[in-house]
Amino acid sequence: MYCEKCGKKSASGAAFCRGCGAPLKSSAELFASAEECFRKGDYDRAIETAGLAGKEKRFQEKSAKLAGDIYFLRGNFEQALDAYGRIDENKRTWDVYFNTALIMMNTERVKEAVSNLENTIKSNPDPASSILYSEKYQRKKQLISDIYLYLGALNKAEGNDKEAMKAFIMAEKNAPENEFAPANLGDLFLKEDNYDEAIKYYLKAAALSQDGLKKSHLYNDLGLCYFRKGLVDDALAAFKKAVILNPENNNAVFNLGTIYVKSGMHDNIKNDYKEFLKHAGGVDILFNISKSIMDAVKSEQDIDASVNFIGADRSILEVKKVILKAAAVDSTVFISGENGTGKELAARAIHQLSPRADRPFIVVNCGALPETLLESELFGYEKGAFTGAVKDKQGRFEIADTGTVFIDEIGDITPAMQVKLLRFVQEREFERVGLSLIHISEPTRPY
């Protein structure tokens, strides 16, 4: 028996403290008193009283948990983890795992956070069993939905898209009224270029959201999906909604201006401007969109000037955009087209616009060389590899190391040669004729 007032221990069965004369309480009564102090917000007294109850072994872990909950609420995370750490792992309740996960998230320890959230799910979370969450969550499914939302957000941030998708689907299943799960699912499906699924979830999230700024971003993402599916009218409508909801949504403003320019919707602009003026912030919308249209036109002109192609047709402009994208990445590029359509011209443009511009640009015409000669031309050969090979010779890939090789008429090469070429494309290594392994340190870009 311990005195709640002075903390002194008294003999079992005593009614009053021999030190101060206050009535004595059992450990169970002391712990109940600590919980009552917790509910009233008297946290210091709750920790003190729980500590007295915890002097009896059977209340040690309960006392540690209550102290951990209080430290957690106060933001004293290390003290909370220390208190939770005194609880046997097999006896930890779901809210201990949940609070630990939230602490790990706050301190950017992602793997530990995911592990503790998974343990929370396994521990059958029920808000009614937690002094900390019984009032916050009226429904068990809402709690479970939030746990899965956290799991989804962490996995999404780490690039674990499949796991994130599973978590968000479970979050939506448990709380269909929550907008965050479908919004995130829309993002994940958009990333996969699965526009139909992305549209479905973005529409659902937009219908659920009561926040104008969030809805604006959702409609912008929805517009991107429609545009990439070729549904220009639907994309236009979505971007307009996004801009009306938030005239400062720069992405939506830019996308709307771009779609006007790229789709040649000059007649639509006049009518849409009239519609925008009916809304609050209409003048700002018009100003921002006008600026976006001018930027889009300038961008088109810059693309035309940067790629040395003759032609202003829309299809030529699209080719120029692809060339600019290809030049910006370090990857193998496949260029297809009929004879005389400018495949080598496109390859040279990519090379000239890339960081490799000051390195070699080597052309190999596969159709003009027999297989045996083509192999030695591409890969080189060792001295003595065949009659007449009086010294080592570098192949085109070695010569072009850190530069560009344009392999023309690649469709004319034999299957055996295709296998050797595939190895180079995938592994960036090859064997000279005569079996000397060569590894290209900085991948040569083949076309």
Secondary structure, 3 states (H helix, E strand, C coil): CECCCCCCECCCCCCECCCCCCECECHHHHHHHHHHHHHHCCHHHHHHHHHHHCCCHHHHHHHHHHHHHHHHHHCCHHHHHHHHCCCCHHHCCHHHHHHHHHHHHHCCCHHHHHHHHHHHHHCCCCHHHCCCCCCCCCCHHHHHHHHHHHHHHHHHHCCCHHHHHHHHHHHHHHCCCCCHHHHHHHHHHHHCCCHHHHHHHHHHHHHHCCCHHHHHHHHHHHHHHHHHCCCHHHHHHHHHHHHHHCCCCHHHHHHHHHHHHHCCCHHHHHHHHHHHCCCCCHHHHHHHHHHHHHHHHHHHHHHHHHCCCCCCCHHHHHHHHHHHHHHCCCCCCCCCCCCCCCHHHHHHHHHHHCCCCCCCEEEEEHHHCCHHHHHHHHHEECCCCCCCCCCCEECHHHHCCCCEEEEECHHHCCHHHHHHHHHHHHHCEEEEECCEEEECCCCCEEC
